[in-house]
């Protein structure tokens, strides 16, 4: 047998041994519990996931002796009492790193403070109203997901102390009215789906200045931004990794126009890398120069909603990558000329412009 063949056989055997070893470790350290079946796991288990349904699950009493969990996942919100029966187990896991449990109930929040080593916490879709101040004691937390918590009204004011936080998910948290104070101190933050600009120091839009954000950002409360320099202090133009921006004013009577509203939108110019732009309830009579001059050449999607005082639209048809355009509630627009269509290659144009 040639040396090459011998080496090939040794390599194959080593690969098989490593595969068998990996499977052995997985059986000891990882377990998935399915509803309606007896749940028997090793005391050395490190990663536990389980599904819940209308079927009863018979928990092995040894499961409550487990003390080595590093991650715990739940894949359904059904049959919540089974989930509650496991809380004593989960909340005593001193070294738990990942807790991915959507639909968290209020009673759990009081005990989360004990999970000092948490890095990842998903509480999306939960019916919680207030995230307690004790949450800020989770100083190792890097990911906090609160997406679709539609009843959430208040975040802990001491969130600025969570220095390791990199991701804060607040998508569709419609009941939230303001941000915690001095969010700009979270310099590790890379993803922030919602920021609500306030009037007072520590709550203003300039808290975003030094945050190197990426992904999508929805900016609400823009009625509280009153001049060009304050808007520029958000430094949207410097956030090159941001690919989606929504700029939202309060929906109000058009006769109540915020001061310098046109200057504010001008100062909120995003970086040219932006792919998606949404502007809602803007009450200026014209769009800013960065839209008129088509400086955001990489846009693929634009949404203009209830910009009721704008009399004409930018020449959006000249944006070569634009595919989707949504326009609604722009009754002041008098006409659409060639400067709007340009070399239009829109895949879809949806909405109500109001042109007669």
VEXKOL-532309 format. One record per residue (C-alpha): residue number from 1; x, y, z. Coordinates in steps of 0.5 Angstrom, whole numbers, plus 500, padded with zeros to 3 digits. Example, Ala and Ser with C-alpha at 12.3 -4.5 7.8 and 13.67 -1.06 7.14 Angstrom:
<rs>
{r 1,{525,491,516}};
{r 2,{527,498,514}};
</rs>
This chain:
<rs>
{r 1,{500,500,500}};
{r 2,{503,507,498}};
{r 3,{504,512,503}};
{r 4,{499,516,500}};
{r 5,{494,511,502}};
{r 6,{496,510,509}};
{r 7,{496,517,510}};
{r 8,{489,517,507}};
{r 9,{486,511,511}};
{r 10,{489,515,518}};
{r 11,{486,521,516}};
{r 12,{479,518,515}};
{r 13,{480,514,521}};
{r 14,{481,520,525}};
{r 15,{475,524,522}};
{r 16,{471,518,524}};
{r 17,{474,518,531}};
{r 18,{473,526,532}};
{r 19,{465,525,529}};
{r 20,{464,519,534}};
{r 21,{467,523,540}};
{r 22,{463,530,538}};
{r 23,{456,525,538}};
{r 24,{458,522,545}};
{r 25,{459,529,548}};
{r 26,{453,532,544}};
{r 27,{449,526,547}};
{r 28,{451,528,554}};
{r 29,{451,536,554}};
{r 30,{445,537,549}};
{r 31,{438,535,550}};
{r 32,{432,537,547}};
{r 33,{425,535,550}};
{r 34,{419,534,546}};
{r 35,{412,535,549}};
{r 36,{408,529,551}};
{r 37,{414,524,552}};
{r 38,{418,523,558}};
{r 39,{423,528,560}};
{r 40,{430,525,562}};
{r 41,{436,528,562}};
{r 42,{443,527,564}};
{r 43,{445,531,570}};
{r 44,{451,534,566}};
{r 45,{447,537,561}};
{r 46,{449,544,559}};
{r 47,{444,546,553}};
{r 48,{437,544,554}};
{r 49,{431,546,549}};
{r 50,{424,544,549}};
{r 51,{418,545,546}};
{r 52,{411,545,549}};
{r 53,{404,544,547}};
{r 54,{397,541,549}};
{r 55,{400,535,551}};
{r 56,{403,533,558}};
{r 57,{410,532,559}};
{r 58,{413,528,564}};
{r 59,{419,531,567}};
{r 60,{424,526,570}};
{r 61,{425,529,578}};
{r 62,{433,529,576}};
{r 63,{432,534,572}};
{r 64,{431,539,578}};
{r 65,{438,537,580}};
{r 66,{442,540,574}};
{r 67,{446,545,576}};
{r 68,{451,546,570}};
{r 69,{446,549,564}};
{r 70,{449,554,560}};
{r 71,{443,555,555}};
{r 72,{436,554,555}};
{r 73,{431,555,549}};
{r 74,{424,554,549}};
{r 75,{420,554,542}};
{r 76,{413,555,543}};
{r 77,{408,559,548}};
{r 78,{403,554,549}};
{r 79,{402,550,555}};
{r 80,{405,556,560}};
{r 81,{404,552,566}};
{r 82,{409,547,564}};
{r 83,{414,552,563}};
{r 84,{413,555,570}};
{r 85,{414,548,573}};
{r 86,{421,549,570}};
{r 87,{423,556,573}};
{r 88,{426,553,579}};
{r 89,{431,549,575}};
{r 90,{432,555,570}};
{r 91,{433,561,576}};
{r 92,{438,557,580}};
{r 93,{443,556,574}};
{r 94,{449,560,576}};
{r 95,{452,560,570}};
{r 96,{447,560,565}};
{r 97,{449,564,559}};
{r 98,{443,564,554}};
{r 99,{436,564,556}};
{r 100,{432,564,549}};
{r 101,{425,564,552}};
{r 102,{419,569,549}};
{r 103,{413,570,552}};
{r 104,{416,571,559}};
{r 105,{411,572,565}};
{r 106,{412,578,570}};
{r 107,{414,573,576}};
{r 108,{420,571,572}};
{r 109,{423,578,572}};
{r 110,{424,579,579}};
{r 111,{429,573,579}};
{r 112,{433,575,573}};
{r 113,{437,579,577}};
{r 114,{440,572,580}};
{r 115,{443,570,573}};
{r 116,{449,574,573}};
{r 117,{453,571,567}};
{r 118,{447,572,562}};
{r 119,{450,574,555}};
{r 120,{444,573,551}};
{r 121,{436,574,554}};
{r 122,{430,574,549}};
{r 123,{424,576,552}};
{r 124,{420,578,545}};
{r 125,{413,578,545}};
{r 126,{412,578,553}};
{r 127,{406,582,556}};
{r 128,{411,585,561}};
{r 129,{409,593,562}};
{r 130,{415,595,566}};
{r 131,{422,592,565}};
{r 132,{425,593,572}};
{r 133,{431,597,575}};
{r 134,{434,590,577}};
{r 135,{435,588,570}};
{r 136,{441,593,570}};
{r 137,{445,588,574}};
{r 138,{446,584,569}};
{r 139,{453,587,567}};
{r 140,{455,581,562}};
{r 141,{449,582,558}};
{r 142,{451,583,551}};
{r 143,{444,581,547}};
{r 144,{437,584,550}};
{r 145,{431,582,545}};
{r 146,{424,586,547}};
{r 147,{422,586,540}};
{r 148,{414,586,540}};
{r 149,{413,587,547}};
{r 150,{407,591,545}};
{r 151,{405,593,552}};
{r 152,{412,595,555}};
{r 153,{412,602,557}};
{r 154,{418,603,561}};
{r 155,{425,601,561}};
{r 156,{430,601,567}};
{r 157,{433,608,567}};
{r 158,{440,605,569}};
{r 159,{441,602,563}};
{r 160,{447,606,561}};
{r 161,{451,602,566}};
{r 162,{450,596,562}};
{r 163,{456,597,558}};
{r 164,{457,590,555}};
{r 165,{450,591,551}};
{r 166,{451,590,544}};
{r 167,{444,589,541}};
{r 168,{438,592,544}};
{r 169,{431,590,540}};
{r 170,{425,594,541}};
{r 171,{422,593,534}};
{r 172,{414,594,535}};
{r 173,{414,596,542}};
{r 174,{409,601,541}};
{r 175,{407,603,548}};
{r 176,{414,606,549}};
{r 177,{414,613,550}};
{r 178,{422,615,552}};
{r 179,{429,612,552}};
{r 180,{433,611,559}};
{r 181,{437,617,561}};
{r 182,{444,617,557}};
{r 183,{444,612,552}};
{r 184,{450,615,549}};
{r 185,{454,611,554}};
{r 186,{453,605,551}};
{r 187,{459,605,547}};
{r 188,{459,598,545}};
{r 189,{452,598,542}};
{r 190,{452,596,535}};
{r 191,{444,595,534}};
{r 192,{438,599,537}};
{r 193,{432,598,533}};
{r 194,{428,604,536}};
{r 195,{430,611,539}};
{r 196,{425,616,542}};
{r 197,{428,623,542}};
{r 198,{426,627,548}};
{r 199,{427,634,550}};
{r 200,{431,634,557}};
{r 201,{439,633,557}};
{r 202,{440,626,557}};
{r 203,{434,624,553}};
{r 204,{436,628,547}};
{r 205,{438,626,540}};
{r 206,{445,627,541}};
{r 207,{445,621,545}};
{r 208,{446,617,538}};
{r 209,{452,621,536}};
{r 210,{458,616,538}};
{r 211,{454,610,537}};
{r 212,{457,606,531}};
{r 213,{450,603,530}};
{r 214,{448,598,524}};
{r 215,{442,594,521}};
{r 216,{436,598,522}};
{r 217,{434,604,526}};
{r 218,{427,607,527}};
{r 219,{428,615,530}};
{r 220,{421,617,533}};
{r 221,{420,623,537}};
{r 222,{423,628,532}};
{r 223,{418,633,534}};
{r 224,{423,634,540}};
{r 225,{428,636,536}};
{r 226,{428,643,534}};
{r 227,{434,646,530}};
{r 228,{439,644,525}};
{r 229,{445,643,529}};
{r 230,{441,638,534}};
{r 231,{439,634,528}};
{r 232,{446,633,526}};
{r 233,{449,631,533}};
{r 234,{445,625,532}};
{r 235,{451,623,526}};
{r 236,{446,619,522}};
{r 237,{451,621,516}};
{r 238,{457,618,520}};
{r 239,{453,611,521}};
{r 240,{456,607,515}};
{r 241,{453,601,517}};
{r 242,{446,603,518}};
{r 243,{442,600,512}};
{r 244,{435,602,514}};
{r 245,{433,609,517}};
{r 246,{425,611,519}};
{r 247,{424,618,521}};
{r 248,{418,619,525}};
{r 249,{414,625,527}};
{r 250,{408,625,532}};
{r 251,{402,624,528}};
{r 252,{398,631,529}};
{r 253,{394,636,526}};
{r 254,{398,639,520}};
{r 255,{397,646,523}};
{r 256,{401,645,529}};
{r 257,{408,645,525}};
{r 258,{414,644,530}};
{r 259,{419,649,529}};
{r 260,{425,649,524}};
{r 261,{422,642,522}};
{r 262,{425,643,515}};
{r 263,{432,644,518}};
{r 264,{431,638,522}};
{r 265,{430,633,516}};
{r 266,{436,636,513}};
{r 267,{440,635,519}};
{r 268,{438,628,519}};
{r 269,{442,626,513}};
{r 270,{444,619,513}};
{r 271,{450,615,510}};
{r 272,{450,614,503}};
{r 273,{450,606,504}};
{r 274,{443,607,506}};
{r 275,{438,602,503}};
{r 276,{432,603,506}};
{r 277,{429,610,508}};
{r 278,{422,611,511}};
{r 279,{419,618,513}};
{r 280,{413,619,517}};
{r 281,{408,625,519}};
{r 282,{413,630,516}};
{r 283,{410,637,516}};
{r 284,{415,641,512}};
{r 285,{413,644,505}};
{r 286,{419,641,502}};
{r 287,{424,635,502}};
{r 288,{431,637,504}};
{r 289,{437,638,499}};
{r 290,{440,631,500}};
{r 291,{433,628,497}};
{r 292,{433,633,492}};
{r 293,{440,632,490}};
{r 294,{439,624,490}};
{r 295,{445,623,495}};
{r 296,{443,617,497}};
{r 297,{444,613,491}};
{r 298,{444,606,494}};
{r 299,{437,606,496}};
{r 300,{433,600,494}};
{r 301,{426,602,498}};
{r 302,{423,609,500}};
{r 303,{417,610,504}};
{r 304,{413,617,504}};
{r 305,{407,617,509}};
{r 306,{403,623,511}};
{r 307,{408,628,509}};
{r 308,{402,632,508}};
{r 309,{405,639,506}};
{r 310,{410,637,501}};
{r 311,{408,640,494}};
{r 312,{412,636,490}};
{r 313,{417,630,490}};
{r 314,{424,629,489}};
{r 315,{426,626,482}};
{r 316,{426,619,485}};
{r 317,{426,615,478}};
{r 318,{433,617,477}};
{r 319,{435,613,483}};
{r 320,{438,607,479}};
{r 321,{437,601,485}};
{r 322,{430,603,487}};
{r 323,{425,598,487}};
{r 324,{420,599,491}};
{r 325,{416,606,493}};
{r 326,{411,607,498}};
{r 327,{407,613,498}};
{r 328,{401,615,502}};
{r 329,{397,621,505}};
{r 330,{401,627,500}};
{r 331,{395,631,498}};
{r 332,{399,637,497}};
{r 333,{403,634,491}};
{r 334,{400,638,485}};
{r 335,{403,634,479}};
{r 336,{408,629,477}};
{r 337,{413,631,472}};
{r 338,{419,628,468}};
{r 339,{423,630,474}};
{r 340,{420,625,478}};
{r 341,{420,619,474}};
{r 342,{427,620,471}};
{r 343,{429,613,468}};
{r 344,{424,610,473}};
{r 345,{425,602,474}};
{r 346,{421,601,480}};
{r 347,{418,594,481}};
{r 348,{413,597,485}};
{r 349,{409,603,486}};
{r 350,{404,603,492}};
{r 351,{400,608,495}};
{r 352,{396,614,495}};
{r 353,{399,621,493}};
{r 354,{393,625,492}};
{r 355,{395,628,485}};
{r 356,{388,630,481}};
</rs>
